[in-house]
Amino acid sequence: MDTTERKISRDKRMKYSAGVLLTFLCFVSFYSCTTDMKTDEEKQNVLAAHEQRRSATLNGDANTVASMMTDDLTFTHANAVLESKEQFVEALETQRLQYRALTDEDVQVRVNGSTGVVSGTVHIVVEAAGTEYDLRVLFTELWVKEGNSWKMMLWHATEVQ
């Protein structure tokens, strides 16, 4: 193979390599944009579930709240009282807990696959066993995707002094 043939062959390889690289970069860019759009959509879905659960809790709608929780839910109140799903739902049904206000002050949402985390600060006014409490808490909610719906698996709160 003479010098000219080697140069042509090398030019073809370079053009081919550049084409493959360009195709790869386009694919990565498209995949990244699609993934980001999907993640943003899932963040909105998790936030919507958070809002629906918050509203149902305020309204004392124990059935809706129960339907939005996993069976193995862990609910840790700001005073460190730990309740299961059954205990928390029963507290709403019997009105042992009556939420007067649940006002989000700061909320962040993260999604990784079928797991979502909502965290932030919330102002809570709740009547518990006849005593009204007015507090601000830092909270974390863990959501998991079951089928096409998001369910809360964990609530954890710490009072802000």
Backbone hydrogen bonds, N-H to C=O, Kabsch-Sander energy under -0.5 kcal/mol:
donor,donor_aa,acceptor,acceptor_aa,energy
6,R,2,D,-2.2
7,K,3,T,-2.2
8,I,4,T,-2.4
9,S,5,E,-2.7
10,R,6,R,-2.7
11,D,7,K,-2.5
12,K,8,I,-2.4
13,R,9,S,-2.2
14,M,10,R,-2.4
15,K,11,D,-2.5
16,Y,12,K,-2.7
17,S,13,R,-3.0
18,A,14,M,-2.7
19,G,15,K,-2.3
20,V,16,Y,-2.6
21,L,17,S,-2.7
22,L,18,A,-2.6
23,T,19,G,-2.5
24,F,20,V,-2.6
25,L,21,L,-2.7
26,C,22,L,-2.3
27,F,23,T,-2.3
28,V,24,F,-2.7
29,S,25,L,-2.5
30,F,26,C,-2.7
31,Y,27,F,-3.1
32,S,28,V,-2.6
33,C,29,S,-2.4
34,T,30,F,-2.7
35,T,31,Y,-2.8
36,D,32,S,-2.6
37,M,33,C,-2.4
38,K,34,T,-2.4
39,T,35,T,-2.8
40,D,36,D,-2.5
41,E,37,M,-2.2
42,E,38,K,-2.4
43,K,39,T,-2.5
44,Q,40,D,-1.9
45,N,41,E,-1.9
46,V,42,E,-2.6
47,L,43,K,-2.5
48,A,44,Q,-2.3
49,A,45,N,-2.1
50,H,46,V,-2.6
51,E,47,L,-2.5
52,Q,48,A,-2.5
53,R,49,A,-2.7
54,R,50,H,-2.5
55,S,51,E,-2.5
56,A,52,Q,-2.4
57,T,53,R,-2.3
58,L,54,R,-2.2
59,N,55,S,-2.0
60,G,57,T,-1.2
61,D,56,A,-2.7
62,A,60,G,-1.7
65,V,61,D,-2.3
66,A,62,A,-2.8
67,S,63,N,-2.1
68,M,64,T,-0.9
68,M,65,V,-1.0
69,M,66,A,-1.4
70,T,152,M,-2.4
73,L,70,T,-1.6
74,T,153,M,-1.6
75,F,83,E,-2.8
76,T,74,T,-0.6
76,T,155,W,-3.1
77,H,75,F,-0.7
77,H,81,V,-2.9
80,A,77,H,-2.0
83,E,75,F,-2.7
85,K,73,L,-0.6
88,F,84,S,-2.4
89,V,85,K,-2.8
90,E,86,E,-2.3
91,A,87,Q,-1.9
92,L,88,F,-1.6
93,E,89,V,-2.6
94,T,90,E,-2.6
96,R,91,A,-1.2
97,L,91,A,-2.0
98,Q,127,E,-2.3
100,R,125,V,-3.3
101,A,125,V,-1.9
103,T,123,H,-2.7
104,D,102,L,-0.7
105,E,121,T,-3.1
106,D,121,T,-1.6
108,Q,119,S,-3.0
110,R,117,V,-2.4
112,N,115,T,-3.0
115,T,112,N,-1.3
116,G,143,W,-3.0
117,V,110,R,-2.8
118,V,141,E,-2.0
119,S,108,Q,-2.3
120,G,139,F,-1.9
121,T,106,D,-1.9
122,V,137,V,-2.4
123,H,103,T,-2.7
124,I,122,V,-0.6
124,I,135,L,-3.5
125,V,101,A,-2.3
126,V,133,Y,-2.3
127,E,98,Q,-2.6
128,A,126,V,-0.6
128,A,131,T,-3.1
129,A,96,R,-2.1
129,A,127,E,-0.5
131,T,128,A,-1.7
133,Y,126,V,-3.1
135,L,124,I,-2.9
137,V,122,V,-2.5
138,L,158,T,-2.9
139,F,120,G,-2.7
140,T,156,H,-2.1
141,E,118,V,-3.2
142,L,154,L,-2.2
143,W,116,G,-3.5
143,W,141,E,-0.5
144,V,151,K,-2.7
145,K,114,S,-2.4
146,E,144,V,-0.6
146,E,149,S,-3.1
147,G,145,K,-0.6
149,S,146,E,-1.9
151,K,144,V,-2.8
152,M,68,M,-3.2
153,M,142,L,-3.6
154,L,142,L,-1.3
155,W,74,T,-2.3
156,H,140,T,-2.0
157,A,76,T,-1.2
158,T,138,L,-2.4
159,E,78,A,-0.7
160,V,136,R,-3.1
161,Q,159,E,-0.6
